[in-house]
Amino acid sequence: MQRGSTIRVKRLREQSVSTHPTISLERALIETDVYRKYEGKVPTPVLRGMFFKTLMQRRTLYLGDDELIVGEKGVAPQSAPTFPELCCHSLTDLDNMNHREHVSFHVTDEQRRIQRDIIIPFWQERATMTKMMDMLPQAWHDLFNGGMYTEFMTQRGPGHTVADGKIYHYGYADFMALIDAELTRIDFNNDMDAEHKQAELQGMHLVCEGMIILGRRYAQLARQKKKSCEDPIRREELEQLADICDRVPAHAPRTFREAVQMYWFTHIGVTSEMNNWDAYSPGKLDQHLEPFYCEEIADGTLTRDQAREILECLWVKFNNQPAPPKVGITLKESATYTDFCNINTGALRPDGTCGVSDVSYLILEVMDEMRLLQPSSNVQISRKTPEHFLHEAVKISREGWGQPAFYNSEAIIQELLTMGKSLDDVYESGIASGCVETGTAGKEAYVLTGYLNIPKILELVMYRGYDHYSGKRIGIDCGDPATFASYEELYAAFERELMYVIDVKVAGNNLIERLFMDALPVPLLSTITDDCIAKAKDYNCGGARYNTSYIQCVGMGTIVDSLSALKRQIFEDHRFTIAEILDACEHDFTGYDSLYDQVSRHTPKYGNDDDAADDIARQVARSLQRIIAGRPTPKGSKTIVEFLPTTCHVYFGQTMLASPNGRHAHVPLPDGISPEKGADINGPTAVIRSAAKLDQLKTGGALLNQKFTPQVVAGTKGIIGISTLIRSYFAMDGHHLQFNVVDRATLLDAQKHPDQYRNLIVRVAGYSDYFNNLDKALQDEIIARTEQTL
């Protein structure tokens, strides 16, 4: 079935989903040329600005036959540039990208030659990944290689942020004027940072010039194509496109289509400047576009159908951008093409009133019609959200392709206030982005620093710091667990091990943060982030109004149930000894049927509204907050706890032995704050009551997945049931809820007959993906999730 409301969109969508991703070395070659000429001759911020401007001058432009919105990150749809200043891929990396079964990128022989002869000789020692791996201490490497945590910055930059409304009110010529004004204010007599501020502002000025060049080049290209176009309708479209690109991004948009194009040019600019962790999401897109939409609808220059087609073209653009190719552990933690762009719809307005509008409903319609992996879409639900809007979103969710996710507006507001944001900033720009992270759009650098394997902390305790996965001692010895006389003594050892791991991780984070502060400023992202221009300070150096660093905790269900099993079976019922449970785990419970039955079936489990387990969940959450939250970083960030796995729960599980709760060796951990697979036997209301006992308002986001069969959520009763579940969870301060609506039989059949399920999309963690793009371990994890009933 071809999707799209018009013939044009159907063709564009088909091209997007049928084109296999490739890599593009054009960006890397231009960057290499600029660095060879100017590295060491100009300050680093100026060098980065010069590179960006040159990229916009020289890069290949793509303008497809049907396009209404223009701009690609690579040379064509599904073309992914490389970022050698971050990660200089080896020839083996290129071969792996080309040949791997899932998430592969086509690599040509000529590209291998270019990488071998040009890119690797220049960038291998300059790349931040190379530098950070050389400077990080052995203790950091030991824990990293043991699957104790991951590190985002090995292959991405710290650009996790979201657009606010300023790009709809100012063009890049306006930003240049602001920069010029700040340049005149620099006091070279009394300000000891004057030269550095000047370089920062000069870099910002250069990227603005580059953005304006990009628009003008597209205007020229559209007019060139018009000359050879024989279709009078398309000729008129090309002239309109040229007029739009004459206007944006140099100047503020005036129309709905100009506003969409303005955002898209900015998106392409930010994601070309640096491979950010997310793809510079548009934030509250419905609220940003609403003034343009209403004005044009009122004066008759835009119809609702035309607006819908423009948005559908934007959706295709998002889907045309595969995430830059990842390798190694980073691929395991995020094995997907999606670049984590997340659109917020229906959020509260800056004055605290309901933000649902006709544009909000239009976005829901586009989301449902297009059914693309990108962009990921969410709806914010508040006490003020109309029931009709919630029901319409639930109707889409129950169709079983993983979107939209549901976020609690009031929880987001309270979380951001707890972090120290002002009420005005929170109401204006509080959003969810990427997967489930919260931040203030356009005002904050909130950087994801890597996932933390919480259950493996306990594994290190049980084996006195020894790691079976890497075959060496990577943790500290907290004493012989056989000598622990109480659960309290065991838990104290868990906290000591956690403190050690976090000390090593945060020390590494700080070294890495300093590396980016010194070597890789991002002048474009700085230009459009509040306070960077006024401070003459880069986004990566703390120039943003707010700065936050997240550590994403994984495996909550496993650690809670494991501690519960040890507490109940050893210290309360005295049924087994620690030595017996350790021996059973080492043998993956083979030959330990009675013990396995007790720990897996006769122990309090998180996700069942059982305080015996849920009190342990609260205890673990408090420990994470006490040991992680508030730690400072070099650029002035504060570290925040978050519960988010992406696909890392699969990788972390692969690095572990069997767990004391009955989880078998190498099996994936549960995602987010979801219960262990099969442990939640009392229904979805028990799950949300357990999850709500965690103080999620002190986190930066907590992901909760639920799985239903299509029959359970069918009809009006199903809509009301899911809507009530969402409202109930959010009334208890739950942060996020999302659904897989698919039955086990379908997923099992899709494993056996993948060709018959090419379009099957499932919710993985904070994003959706094609079931066929997932490796078998992740497929099995999704299949094993509990099928709930209402």
Backbone hydrogen bonds, N-H to C=O, Kabsch-Sander energy under -0.5 kcal/mol:
donor,donor_aa,acceptor,acceptor_aa,energy
10,K,6,T,-2.2
11,R,7,I,-2.2
12,L,8,R,-2.4
13,R,9,V,-3.1
14,E,10,K,-2.3
15,Q,11,R,-2.2
16,S,12,L,-2.1
17,V,13,R,-2.5
18,S,14,E,-1.7
19,T,15,Q,-1.2
22,T,78,Q,-2.5
23,I,106,H,-1.6
24,S,80,A,-2.5
29,L,25,L,-2.4
30,I,26,E,-2.4
31,E,27,R,-2.7
32,T,28,A,-2.3
33,D,29,L,-2.2
34,V,30,I,-2.3
35,Y,31,E,-2.6
36,R,32,T,-2.3
37,K,33,D,-1.5
38,Y,34,V,-2.4
39,E,35,Y,-2.3
40,G,42,V,-0.5
41,K,38,Y,-2.3
42,V,38,Y,-1.1
47,L,43,P,-2.5
48,R,44,T,-2.6
49,G,45,P,-1.9
50,M,46,V,-2.9
51,F,47,L,-2.5
52,F,48,R,-2.2
53,K,49,G,-2.5
54,T,50,M,-2.4
55,L,51,F,-2.6
56,M,52,F,-2.3
57,Q,53,K,-1.6
58,R,54,T,-2.3
59,R,55,L,-2.5
67,E,64,G,-0.9
71,G,62,Y,-0.6
78,Q,320,N,-2.5
79,S,76,A,-1.5
80,A,22,T,-2.9
80,A,78,Q,-0.6
82,T,24,S,-1.0
86,L,83,F,-2.0
87,C,83,F,-2.2
89,H,87,C,-1.0
94,L,90,S,-2.0
95,D,91,L,-2.2
96,N,92,T,-2.6
97,M,93,D,-2.7
98,N,94,L,-2.0
99,H,95,D,-2.0
100,R,96,N,-2.2
105,F,97,M,-2.1
106,H,21,P,-2.5
112,R,108,T,-1.8
113,R,109,D,-2.1
114,I,110,E,-2.4
115,Q,111,Q,-2.7
116,R,112,R,-2.4
117,D,113,R,-3.0
118,I,114,I,-2.6
119,I,114,I,-1.9
120,I,115,Q,-2.9
122,F,118,I,-1.2
123,W,119,I,-2.9
124,Q,120,I,-2.2
127,A,123,W,-2.5
128,T,85,E,-2.5
129,M,86,L,-2.4
131,K,127,A,-2.2
132,M,128,T,-3.2
133,M,129,M,-2.1
134,D,130,T,-1.6
135,M,131,K,-1.9
136,L,132,M,-2.1
141,H,137,P,-1.8
142,D,138,Q,-2.8
143,L,139,A,-1.9
144,F,140,W,-2.5
145,N,141,H,-3.1
146,G,142,D,-1.2
147,G,144,F,-1.5
148,M,143,L,-2.6
149,Y,143,L,-0.6
150,T,451,Y,-1.7
152,F,449,T,-0.6
154,T,151,E,-1.1
155,Q,152,F,-1.5
156,R,152,F,-0.9
157,G,275,N,-3.2
159,G,157,G,-1.9
161,T,159,G,-1.1
163,A,281,S,-3.0
168,Y,165,G,-1.7
169,H,166,K,-1.7
170,Y,166,K,-1.9
172,Y,249,P,-3.0
173,A,250,A,-2.4
174,D,250,A,-0.6
175,F,171,G,-1.8
176,M,172,Y,-1.9
177,A,173,A,-1.7
178,L,174,D,-2.0
179,I,175,F,-2.4
180,D,176,M,-2.8
181,A,177,A,-2.1
182,E,178,L,-1.9
183,L,179,I,-2.2
184,T,180,D,-1.7
185,R,181,A,-0.7
185,R,182,E,-0.6
186,I,182,E,-0.6
186,I,183,L,-0.9
188,F,186,I,-0.9
191,D,187,D,-2.2
192,M,190,N,-0.8
194,A,191,D,-1.8
197,K,193,D,-2.8
198,Q,194,A,-2.5
199,A,195,E,-2.2
200,E,196,H,-2.4
201,L,197,K,-2.5
202,Q,198,Q,-2.5
203,G,199,A,-2.4
204,M,200,E,-2.1
205,H,201,L,-2.4
206,L,202,Q,-2.2
207,V,203,G,-1.8
208,C,204,M,-1.8
209,E,205,H,-2.1
210,G,206,L,-2.1
211,M,207,V,-2.4
212,I,208,C,-2.2
213,I,209,E,-2.2
214,L,210,G,-2.2
215,G,211,M,-1.8
216,R,212,I,-2.3
217,R,213,I,-2.7
218,Y,214,L,-1.9
219,A,215,G,-2.1
220,Q,216,R,-2.3
221,L,217,R,-2.6
222,A,218,Y,-2.5
223,R,219,A,-1.9
224,Q,220,Q,-2.2
225,K,221,L,-2.5
226,K,222,A,-1.8
227,K,223,R,-1.3
228,S,224,Q,-0.8
229,C,225,K,-0.6
229,C,226,K,-0.9
235,R,231,D,-2.4
236,E,232,P,-1.8
237,E,233,I,-2.0
238,L,234,R,-2.5
239,E,235,R,-2.0
240,Q,236,E,-2.3
241,L,237,E,-2.5
242,A,238,L,-2.4
243,D,239,E,-2.3
244,I,240,Q,-2.4
245,C,241,L,-2.5
246,D,242,A,-1.7
247,R,243,D,-1.2
248,V,244,I,-3.0
251,H,247,R,-2.8
259,A,255,T,-2.4
260,V,256,F,-2.1
261,Q,257,R,-2.6
262,M,258,E,-2.6
263,Y,259,A,-2.2
264,W,260,V,-2.4
265,F,261,Q,-2.7
266,T,262,M,-1.9
267,H,263,Y,-2.9
268,I,264,W,-2.6
269,G,265,F,-2.4
270,V,266,T,-2.9
271,T,267,H,-2.3
272,S,268,I,-1.1
273,E,269,G,-2.1
274,M,270,V,-1.6
276,N,274,M,-1.7
277,W,157,G,-0.8
279,A,339,D,-0.7
281,S,161,T,-0.7
283,G,342,N,-0.6
285,L,283,G,-2.3
285,L,344,N,-0.6
286,D,344,N,-0.7
288,H,284,K,-2.3
289,L,285,L,-2.3
290,E,286,D,-1.5
293,Y,289,L,-2.5
294,C,290,E,-3.0
295,E,291,P,-2.0
296,E,292,F,-2.2
297,I,293,Y,-2.7
298,A,294,C,-2.2
299,D,295,E,-2.0
300,G,296,E,-0.8
301,T,296,E,-1.4
302,L,296,E,-1.2
307,A,303,T,-2.3
308,R,304,R,-2.3
309,E,305,D,-2.2
310,I,306,Q,-2.2
311,L,307,A,-2.3
312,E,308,R,-2.5
313,C,309,E,-2.2
314,L,310,I,-1.8
315,W,311,L,-2.5
316,V,312,E,-1.9
317,K,313,C,-1.9
318,F,314,L,-2.3
319,N,315,W,-2.1
320,N,316,V,-1.3
320,N,317,K,-0.5
321,Q,318,F,-1.6
323,A,337,Y,-3.6
330,T,327,V,-0.9
331,L,327,V,-0.7
331,L,328,G,-0.6
332,K,328,G,-1.5
333,E,329,I,-2.2
334,S,330,T,-1.1
336,T,334,S,-1.7
342,N,340,F,-0.5
343,I,376,S,-2.5
344,N,283,G,-1.9
344,N,342,N,-0.5
345,T,378,N,-1.0
349,R,353,T,-3.1
352,G,349,R,-2.3
355,G,346,G,-0.5
361,Y,357,S,-1.6
362,L,358,D,-2.3
363,I,359,V,-2.4
364,L,360,S,-1.9
365,E,361,Y,-2.3
366,V,362,L,-2.5
367,M,363,I,-3.0
368,D,364,L,-2.3
369,E,365,E,-2.5
370,M,366,V,-2.8
371,R,367,M,-2.1
376,S,341,C,-2.6
378,N,343,I,-2.7
379,V,405,A,-2.5
380,Q,345,T,-2.6
381,I,379,V,-0.5
381,I,407,Y,-3.5
382,S,380,Q,-0.5
385,T,382,S,-1.3
390,L,386,P,-1.8
391,H,387,E,-2.7
392,E,388,H,-2.3
393,A,389,F,-2.2
394,V,390,L,-2.4
395,K,391,H,-2.4
396,I,392,E,-1.4
397,S,393,A,-2.3
398,R,394,V,-2.7
399,E,396,I,-1.5
400,G,397,S,-1.6
405,A,377,S,-1.9
406,F,737,L,-2.4
407,Y,379,V,-2.5
408,N,735,H,-2.1
409,S,381,I,-1.9
409,S,407,Y,-0.8
412,I,408,N,-2.4
413,I,409,S,-2.3
414,Q,410,E,-2.2
415,E,411,A,-2.9
416,L,412,I,-2.3
417,L,413,I,-2.3
418,T,414,Q,-2.5
419,M,415,E,-1.5
420,G,417,L,-1.4
421,K,416,L,-2.2
426,V,422,S,-2.4
427,Y,423,L,-2.6
428,E,424,D,-2.1
429,S,425,D,-2.4
430,G,426,V,-2.3
431,I,439,G,-2.4
433,S,437,E,-2.5
434,G,340,F,-0.5
435,C,433,S,-0.7
437,E,433,S,-1.1
438,T,700,G,-1.4
439,G,431,I,-1.7
441,A,429,S,-2.9
441,A,439,G,-0.7
442,G,162,V,-2.1
443,K,440,T,-1.8
444,E,440,T,-0.8
445,A,546,Y,-2.3
446,Y,160,H,-1.9
446,Y,444,E,-0.7
447,V,445,A,-0.7
447,V,548,T,-2.7
449,T,447,V,-0.6
449,T,550,Y,-2.4
452,L,552,Q,-3.0
453,N,148,M,-2.7
454,I,452,L,-1.3
454,I,554,V,-1.6
457,I,453,N,-0.7
457,I,454,I,-1.3
458,L,454,I,-0.8
459,E,455,P,-1.6
460,L,456,K,-2.5
461,V,457,I,-1.8
462,M,458,L,-2.6
463,Y,459,E,-1.5
464,R,461,V,-1.5
465,G,460,L,-3.7
466,Y,463,Y,-1.9
467,D,472,K,-2.5
468,H,466,Y,-0.6
471,G,467,D,-1.6
472,K,467,D,-1.1
474,I,465,G,-2.4
474,I,472,K,-0.6
475,G,465,G,-2.3
478,C,476,I,-0.8
483,T,480,D,-2.2
484,F,481,P,-1.5
490,L,486,S,-1.9
491,Y,487,Y,-3.0
492,A,488,E,-2.1
493,A,489,E,-1.6
494,F,490,L,-1.9
495,E,491,Y,-2.3
496,R,492,A,-1.9
497,E,493,A,-2.4
498,L,494,F,-2.4
499,M,495,E,-2.6
500,Y,496,R,-2.1
501,V,497,E,-2.4
502,I,498,L,-2.7
503,D,499,M,-2.5
504,V,500,Y,-2.2
505,K,501,V,-2.7
506,V,502,I,-3.1
507,A,503,D,-2.0
508,G,504,V,-2.0
509,N,505,K,-2.7
510,N,506,V,-2.4
511,L,507,A,-1.7
512,I,508,G,-2.5
513,E,509,N,-2.9
514,R,510,N,-2.1
515,L,511,L,-1.7
516,F,512,I,-2.0
517,M,513,E,-2.3
518,D,514,R,-2.0
519,A,515,L,-2.7
520,L,516,F,-1.6
526,S,522,V,-2.2
527,T,523,P,-1.9
528,I,524,L,-1.4
529,T,526,S,-1.4
530,D,442,G,-3.4
532,C,529,T,-1.7
535,K,531,D,-2.3
536,A,532,C,-1.1
537,K,532,C,-2.1
541,C,538,D,-1.6
542,G,539,Y,-1.1
543,G,538,D,-2.5
545,R,530,D,-1.1
546,Y,443,K,-2.1
548,T,445,A,-2.9
549,S,638,K,-2.1
550,Y,447,V,-3.3
551,I,640,I,-2.2
552,Q,450,G,-2.0
553,C,551,I,-0.7
553,C,642,E,-4.0
554,V,452,L,-2.5
555,G,670,P,-0.7
556,M,672,G,-0.9
557,G,674,S,-0.6
559,I,555,G,-2.3
560,V,556,M,-2.3
561,D,557,G,-2.1
562,S,558,T,-2.3
563,L,559,I,-2.4
564,S,560,V,-2.5
565,A,561,D,-2.3
566,L,562,S,-2.3
567,K,563,L,-2.7
568,R,564,S,-2.8
569,Q,565,A,-2.7
570,I,566,L,-1.7
571,F,566,L,-1.3
572,E,567,K,-1.2
573,D,568,R,-3.1
575,R,569,Q,-2.2
576,F,569,Q,-1.7
581,I,577,T,-2.0
582,L,578,I,-2.8
583,D,579,A,-2.3
584,A,580,E,-2.2
585,C,581,I,-2.4
586,E,582,L,-2.4
587,H,583,D,-1.4
588,D,585,C,-1.6
589,F,584,A,-3.4
590,T,587,H,-2.2
592,Y,589,F,-2.1
596,Y,592,Y,-3.0
597,D,593,D,-2.4
598,Q,594,S,-1.9
599,V,595,L,-2.6
600,S,596,Y,-2.3
601,R,597,D,-1.9
602,H,597,D,-0.5
602,H,598,Q,-1.6
608,N,605,K,-0.9
609,D,686,A,-0.6
611,D,609,D,-0.6
613,A,610,D,-1.3
614,D,610,D,-3.1
615,D,611,D,-2.5
616,I,613,A,-0.6
617,A,613,A,-1.6
618,R,614,D,-2.3
619,Q,615,D,-2.0
620,V,616,I,-2.8
621,A,617,A,-2.5
622,R,618,R,-2.4
623,S,619,Q,-2.0
624,L,620,V,-2.5
625,Q,621,A,-2.3
626,R,622,R,-2.6
627,I,623,S,-2.5
628,I,624,L,-2.4
629,A,624,L,-0.8
629,A,625,Q,-0.8
630,G,639,T,-3.0
631,R,628,I,-1.5
633,T,637,S,-1.2
636,G,633,T,-1.9
638,K,547,N,-1.0
639,T,631,R,-1.8
640,I,549,S,-3.1
642,E,551,I,-1.9
643,F,701,G,-2.7
644,L,642,E,-0.7
647,T,333,E,-1.9
648,C,333,E,-0.6
648,C,645,P,-3.0
650,V,647,T,-1.5
651,Y,647,T,-1.0
652,F,648,C,-3.2
653,G,649,H,-1.3
654,Q,650,V,-1.7
655,T,651,Y,-1.0
655,T,652,F,-0.8
656,M,653,G,-1.5
658,A,585,C,-0.9
659,S,663,R,-2.4
662,G,659,S,-2.3
666,H,653,G,-0.6
666,H,656,M,-1.8
667,V,664,H,-1.5
669,L,649,H,-2.5
673,I,703,L,-3.3
674,S,671,D,-2.5
679,A,676,E,-2.3
680,D,676,E,-0.7
681,I,679,A,-1.3
687,V,683,G,-1.4
688,I,684,P,-2.4
689,R,685,T,-1.7
690,S,686,A,-2.1
691,A,687,V,-2.8
692,A,688,I,-2.2
693,K,689,R,-0.6
693,K,690,S,-1.2
694,L,691,A,-1.5
696,Q,694,L,-2.0
698,K,695,D,-1.3
699,T,696,Q,-1.8
700,G,641,V,-2.3
703,L,643,F,-2.2
706,Q,738,Q,-1.9
707,K,786,T,-0.6
708,F,740,N,-2.9
709,T,788,Q,-0.6
712,V,709,T,-0.8
713,V,709,T,-1.0
714,A,711,Q,-0.9
718,G,714,A,-1.4
719,I,715,G,-1.7
720,I,716,T,-2.5
721,G,717,K,-2.4
722,I,718,G,-2.5
723,S,719,I,-2.5
724,T,720,I,-2.5
725,L,721,G,-2.0
726,I,722,I,-2.4
727,R,723,S,-2.6
728,S,724,T,-2.7
729,Y,725,L,-2.4
730,F,726,I,-2.6
731,A,727,R,-2.0
732,M,728,S,-0.8
732,M,729,Y,-0.7
733,D,730,F,-1.7
734,G,729,Y,-2.2
736,H,702,A,-0.5
737,L,406,F,-2.3
738,Q,704,L,-1.7
740,N,706,Q,-2.3
741,V,739,F,-0.5
742,V,708,F,-1.5
742,V,740,N,-0.7
747,L,743,D,-1.7
748,L,744,R,-2.6
749,D,745,A,-2.3
750,A,746,T,-2.2
751,Q,747,L,-1.6
752,K,748,L,-1.5
753,H,749,D,-2.7
756,Q,753,H,-1.6
757,Y,754,P,-1.7
758,R,755,D,-0.6
760,L,757,Y,-1.5
761,I,759,N,-0.6
762,V,769,D,-2.6
764,V,762,V,-0.6
764,V,767,Y,-2.6
765,A,767,Y,-0.9
769,D,762,V,-2.3
771,F,760,L,-3.0
773,N,770,Y,-1.5
774,L,771,F,-1.2
778,L,775,D,-0.5
779,Q,775,D,-2.4
780,D,776,K,-3.1
781,E,777,A,-1.7
782,I,778,L,-2.1
783,I,779,Q,-2.5
784,A,780,D,-2.2
785,R,781,E,-0.6
785,R,782,I,-0.8
788,Q,707,K,-3.3
788,Q,786,T,-0.8
